Amino acid sequence: MLDLQKQKPVISTREQQKTLEQQKLTTQEAADLLNVPEPYLLKLLEDGDLPFKLVGLHRRINLEDLLKYKEKRDKKRHELLTELTQLSEEYGLYDCD
């Protein structure tokens, strides 16, 4: 017998995308997600590194834009750490044994 109460509703990829695009975050929520102080996030917004919309006097950040920024930032960090590790090994500053 099939237990219908345990089944989760099926959401299409298109509906998931629409939900992601529509989800707006406050600056504090976005800062928390990036694990940075809110003033640092505000600087990212002011410098144009992260798009936002004004709702009245409040800034709102699209969740999809924030996740794209986070992925790009994390990829760059990984590349730089890999390069730093390689340089450290070349100069004998890092022992990988």
Beta strands, then each sheet from edge to edge (+ up, - down):
strand 1: 24-25
strand 2: 53-55
strand 3: 58-62
sheet 1: 1+ 3- 2+
end
